[in-house]
Amino acid sequence: MLVSQIRILLWFCLSTLLWMENARANELCAEEQYVLSEFDNGAAWEMCWTSRERENIVLSNVRYRPVNGEFTSVFSSLSLSQLHVAYDDNNITYNDVTQFGLGTFHIGRLNEADCPKGELLDINGNPGICKVQSMGDEAYRTANGAQYAESVSLFSVSHVGSYAYLITWQFFSDGSVQPSIGAAGALQRASEHVHSAHGRELEGSPEKSWLSHTHNYYWRMDFDLGDNNNDDKLSELNLIPDALGRRARQTQTFSIEAARKIAPQQMRSWLVTSGNKPVEEAPGYSIEPSYYGHKLERPDIEPFTKYDLFVTKHKDCERYSSENNKFYPECGSDLLSFVNEESVENADIVVWHRISFHHVPRNEDQANMHSHWDGFFMRARNLSAATPGHNGSQGDIILADSAVNDLASTSLAPENNPELRNPPAIVVGRQGSANLSWPLLLIFSILLALRTVRFE
């Protein structure tokens, strides 16, 4: 009798916890569009996805749970806002997102071979998104061993003309995010001028010159760090060299909308932070333009192509990086028209970033070309007090100041400071619920044990 009562109580608790899990999904979006990925180090990501006619994958309510922390908001929405393709002969420029769209009938149907060890998610009844949680490169290595970076990826394939675009969003266990896109398929345009300076003749394809072109990928990131979506700010970091080879950091926080260019000689990067802490201490994300080898600029034709990163005040009608006024005539036509000196202080900000790739056709690009990948990192910054998931073992450290005492004898040494062995999360904001996995496992274990227990 007692065993039966205990079982009933535990089943009730189990049902309640499962309901709480489902309620968590329903709080953000429909259950079938909810993604939750938990990692071995205790961190997790949750988000909602939808597929739009123009952008295809759009992610919303994107939240991260640091190690030993709670879920906190990071992004309100993420999307690819334009695929701008400019040919070297300048006869044709494509704006694939707004001209053709990446969703609906352009979405490629995926199968299990396309998504090994992953989960296929249906778009309108057809498998159109692959969600896969995987182990990647080394997150860190010490003399005592290595820890590998876990991540969860969502990708979908969109067919536009002769191209197949592999649109990918990857979320790492340390809180970092990598948007990327692979361009595959077949070459699109050729010229009858065999010796055209705008392309090249390929072996086995005589009497034509396949044209070189630049892919310009524009991503739109609506940051909402923490509880308050109106306290995010964008800062620019430049490292200015002097005659002695030293570099001094200069930081500028933008108070109005801005359009900025990549500046490799100054090692320029950008920080999105939240709250009132100094920029260098505040939790947030660093955008470092590592892939800047190619860049399209034609300001006389398309002035917005002169710039690589934009910050604007959020407006629902500012959705596409170019040809925006085709769908929202009340708003600007492109990114540069969005930047009109509106204040971004105490405002919901949107960051836009462009990466370019100039494609010169090769013999190996026929009949099917290689997949060329481009993207960038948004690296988590100050979300944790130390390396997430690190066991506390200390590697060799070179201290620039010889007056600093031996690290091993201070409270900063991991063996003297438990928090560095299990670093706490730095709370940006408290949204969401605690992890329910361990209570579920506990209840399941007790129920299994009670199957063999008898009380006298």
N, C-alpha and C positions, 0 to 999 in steps of 0.2 A: 504493500500500500504506500509506504513512504517513498519507495523507489519511483513509483508511478507519479506521485506528486512532484518529486524533484524533476522528473522528466518533463512533466507538463510545464513547470516553471521555466526550465531551461529552453524548451521549445518556444515559449512565449518571449523570452529574452532574445533568442535567435531571430525570431520573426521581427521583433522591434528593431534590432540592429540592421537587418536586411532592409526594412522599411526606411531606416535612416539613410542607408546608402542610396536607395532609389530616390528618396526625397532630396538628397544632395544633388543628384543629376537633374531632377525636375526643377530644382531651384534655379539652375543655370540654363537649361535647355531640355529638349526632348531626350529621353533616355538613349535612343538610337543614334543621337548626334553628340553624345557625351563621351569624352575620352579621359580616362584616369590611368596614369602609369606611375608605379612606385618602384624605387630602385633599392639595391642591396644596402646602400649607405644610409637609407632612411628618408632620403629626399623623394619628392614626387612632383609631377605636373598634372594639372587638370585643365580641360578646355572644352569648348564646343566648336563644331565645324558645320559648315553649310557649303553648298555648291551653287554659285551664281552663274547666270548666263554669260556674263562678261569675264569675271576674274577666275571662275571655277572655285578653287578652295579659298574660303574666307574663314579665318579662325576668330573666335570671340571669347570673352570671359576667360582669358588665359591667366592661370594662377600657378604659382610655384610654392612648394613647401620645402624650406631648407632643412638640413639635418637638425634635428631637435627643435624644429620650429613648427609653425602653423601655416596653413594656406594664406597667401597674400596676393593681391592683384598685381599683375605686371603689365598686361596689355588689355585694352578694351577690344581692339581688333587688329588683325594682321592680314595683308593681302598683297598680291602682285598687281600693281596699279597700271602698268603698261609694258608691252613688248614692242619697242620702237626699233624698226629695222631700216637702216639707211644704206642704200647701195652707192658704191663709189662713183658711178656714172651720174648719180643724182636724178635719174629719170623717174624713179619710183621710191617712195618711202612708205613703209607699212606701219600702221599702229594696230597691231593684231588684236589687242584687248577690245578696243572700241570699234574697229572695223569689222572684225569677224566674231570675236568672243572666244573664250577658252572652255566654256561650259556646254551644257545641253548635248547636242549631237557631235560636238568636237571631242568629247571625253572618250578616251580609249577604254575598252573593256579589258579588265585585268583578269588573270587567272592565278592559280596557285604557284605556277612557275615564276610569275612576275613578283610574287610576294612570299619568298621562302621564309619559313619560320615566323610569318607575320599573320595578320588578320585582315581579311578583305571586308571593306565597308561598302554598302550599297548606296548608289546614287540613283534615285528613281527606279529602284528594282534591279539595277545592274551593278556588278562589282566595279567601282570606279576609284577607290582610294585604298592604298595599302598602309596599314599601321603596323610598324615593326619595332620591337624593343630589342636592342642589340648592345654588344660590348664592342667598343672601338679601340682607338689607339691608347697608349699609356697616358693616364691622367697625371701620374707622377712616378718617378723611380728614385729609390734611395739605395744605400748600400745593403739594406735589409730586404729589399724586394720591390715589387711594383704594384700599382693599383690601376686598373683599366677603367676608362671612362664609359659609363653606361649612358644610353640615350634612347629616346623614342622618336621615330620619324613618321611623318604622314606625307605620302606622295601620291600624285595623280598624273596621268599622261593626257595631254591635249594635242590633237592633230589639227594643224592649221596649214593649208596649202600642202607643200611637200615636206613640211617640218613636223616633227613630234617633239613637244616640249615636256620635260619631266620636272614638274613643279614640286619642290620638296621643302618641308619645314622640319628641322631637327632640333630637339630640346634635350639638353644634357643634364646629368644629375647634379652638376655644380651650379646650375641655374643659367648657364649660357645658352644662346640660341643661334642657330645658323640657318638662314634662308639660302636656298640655292636653286639653280635651274640648269638642267642639261638640255642642250639642243641636239637633236638627232634627226633621222629621216633622210632626205635627199636634197641636193642642191636645187635652188628655186629658179634662178634666172641666168641666161646666157646671152651673149652678144654675137651678131653675125660677123663682127669685125674680129678676125682671128687674132690679130696682134694688138688688141685693145690694151691700153695702159691701165684700164680699170679692172682687169681680170687676167686670166691665163688659160691657154689651151691645154687640155688634159689629154694624156695618152689614150688612144682608142676612141676619142671623141673629136674628130677633125672638123674643120670649117666652123668652129665657134669658140668663143672665149667665155668661160664661166666667170661670172662677175664677183669680185670681192665685195664685202658688205660688213656693216657693224651692227651687232646686236646690242641694244641698250635696254637693260632691265631696270625697271623702277619699282621699288617696294614701298609700301605705305604702312607705317607703324604708329598706331594710336596708343601711346603710352598712358597707362593709368597705374602708377606705382603706389601701392598702399591704399589706405582708406579714402584719401582725398584725391580726386582726379584733377584738381585745380592747383596743385602745388608742385607739379613737375617742372623742371627747367632744363634747358639745353645749354651746355658750356662747350667752348672750343679750347683745346690745349695745343699750343705751339711750343716747340723746343728750339729756341733761337741760338744759333752758334755765334761764338765770338772769335777773335783772331787767335786765341790760345787753344782753340779746339774744344772749349767747354760749351755746354748747352744750358741755357737758363729757361725754365718753364714760365710761360705766360698763359694766363687763363682769362677768358672772356665769357661771361654769362650773358646770353641774349635777352633783352627786354622787349624787343619787337621782332616781328617775323623777319626771317633772313634767308638768303641764298648764298651758299658757300662752295668753294672749290677745294679739291684735294690739293695738298701742298707737301709732296714727299720731302722736299729739301728742308722743311720745318718739322717733319715727322708729325704732321697735323692729325689729330684725332678729336672725337667728340664724346662728351659724357652726358647722359640723361640721368638726372638725380631727382630725389624727392625730399621735401621737408626743408628745415631751416639750418641744417648743419652746413659747415663749409664744404665746398664742392669736393675737395680731396678726401673728406671723411664720410660724406653722405653715401648711403646705399643707392645703387643704380646700375647702369649699363654703359660700357665703353664700346664705341663704334670705331674700329681701326681699319681704314681702307687698305687692306693688304694687297688686293688685286687691282692695281692701277696702271698696268702696263699699256693698256689701250684706252683711248678716250676720244669720243666724237665731240667736236665743237664746230658748229656752224651758226654763229650768232646772227649773221645777216638773214638767214632763212628761218631758223628756229632759235630765238634768243635763250630759251630755257636750257638748251643743250650746253651752254657755257658752264653750268654749275652741276655739282655732284651731290650736294646734300641741302635739304631745305627744312626749315621749321616753320609751321603755320599754326594759327589758332584753329581748333577743330570746327569744321562746318560740314554738315551732312552732304551738301551739294558739291564739295570739293573731293571728288572720288577718283578721278583718273588724271594721270600726269600730263597727258596731252589729249586733245579733242574732247575735253571735259564738257564744253558748251554744247556739243551735239546732244547730250542727255540732260544737261542742267544749264539752259540758256541764261538763267538768272545769275550764274556764277562765272568765274573766269574760264578761259580756254585751256590754260596749262599752268604748270607749277609757278612760273615766274609771275603770272598774273594773280596767283593766290597770295604772293608776297607783296602786301600793300601797306606795310608799316603799322599793322594792327599790333596792339600790345599782346605779349604772350606771358606777362606776369599775372599770377593768380588765374591762369586760364588752362583749359584742357588743350594740350599741345599734340600735334601730329608731326612725326619726323618722316621724311621721304629720302631715300637713298638710291643713287644710280650707280650701276656697274656696267662697264662696256667690254665687249670682246670683238675684235676685228678678225674676220674670217677670210683668209686667202685660200681658195680651193686648192686641194692636192689631188694627185692621182688616186690616193687612197680614199677619197671622198666619193668615189663612184663605184657601184650604183648607190650604195648606202654609205653615208658618211659616219665618221666616228662621233660619239657623244662628247661634246665639249661642255665642260661644267664651269659655272661662275657663281659667285655668291659672296657673302661676307659674314663676319662674326659680330654678334652683340654679346660681349663677354660680361658675365656677372662680376660686379665690383662692390666690395664691402657688404655683400649679403651674408657672409660668414666671418667669424673672427679668425679662422685659420683654415688650412686645407680641409675641405669637407671629407669626412670619412677616414682621415689620416690616423694612424695608430699612435702618433706622438713621437716616434723615433726621429732623432735629429740628425740631419746630414751635416757635412762640413759647411761652415758659414765664414765668409770673409767679411770682417767688420772694417768699414772705411775709417772709423775713428779709433785710433789705438788706445785712447783713454777709456774706452768702454770696458767694463769689467768682463771677465770670462762669463759667457752666457750660461755655462753649466752650473754656476754657483748662484744664479739669480732665480727669481720667481718666474722668469720667462722660460726657463728650461721645462720641457714637457714633463719630465719625471717629478718636478716640483709643482706643477700646475695641472690639475686634472682637466681643466677646461680646454687646454690645448690638446690633450689626448682625445677629447670628445668635444670639439669646438661648438659653442652655442650659436644659434642663429641670431643674426641682427634683425630685429623686427622692423619691417617697413610699415606694416599695418596688420591688423588682425581681422581676417575675413575667412569664413569657412569653418570647418569642423576638424576635430582631431582625427587621427588615423583609426579606423574601426577594424583593421585587419586582425590585430592581436586578440580583441575580445571574441571575434568570430571563431578564430582557431581554438581559443580556450574552451568555448562552449561545445564545439564539435568534439574536442578531446574528452571532455567530461561525459558527453552523451555516449560516446563509444565505450568509455570505461564502465558506465552504468549498465551496459548490456550484459556484463559478466558479474555484476555485483549483486549479492543477496543479503538482505538484512534479516536477522533473526527476530 
